[in-house]
Amino acid sequence: MPVTWQQVLLEYQRDWSRKATYDAVMDLVREHSGAYGMGVDYAYTMVHGAPERKA
């Protein structure tokens, strides 16, 4: 069964309490995941109070 790089990345991260890799994974997702990345970016600003990113 084919899988995407996103599925593999998120499976490797799996445990979101892993602080050592959390930020790097989120940076990859926000930069390279299209609409999913935009959703993550939006949620990140709402949950973490981060400033909005500029395009």
N, C-alpha and C positions, 0 to 999 in steps of 0.2 A: 504494500500500500504506500503510495507516494505521500510525502509530507513536505511542508515548507520549512524554510530556515527559521521562521517565527516559531513554529511548533517545537522545533528542536531547541531553540534558545530558551523558550519558556519552560520546557521540560527540564533542561539542565538547571535553570534557576530554581524551579519547583518550590522550594521552601523560601517564601518571601521574607522570612526573618533573617536571611543571610545578608547581613549588612555589607560585607566585604564586596559583594558583586551587584548589589541592588542598583546603585547609581549608574554603573556602567551598562547594565542591561536596560535600564530605563532610557539612558541616552541613546543607545542603539535603536530602541523601539521608537522613540519620539522622532529621530532623524530619518529613519529608513522604512517606516511601516505605513506610510500613506494615511488613510482615514483612521486606522486603528491607532497609529501614532498620534494623530491629532486628538483623538478621544482620550488617550493616556495623558497627553499634554494638558488638556482641559481639566481632567480629574486631578492632576498633579497641582495645578494652580488653586483648585478649590480645597483640596485636602491639606496640602502643605503650605498654602498661602504664598506660593512662589509667584514671582512676577510673570506676567505674560511674555512669551517669547515673541520676538519680531521676525517676520518672514525674511 
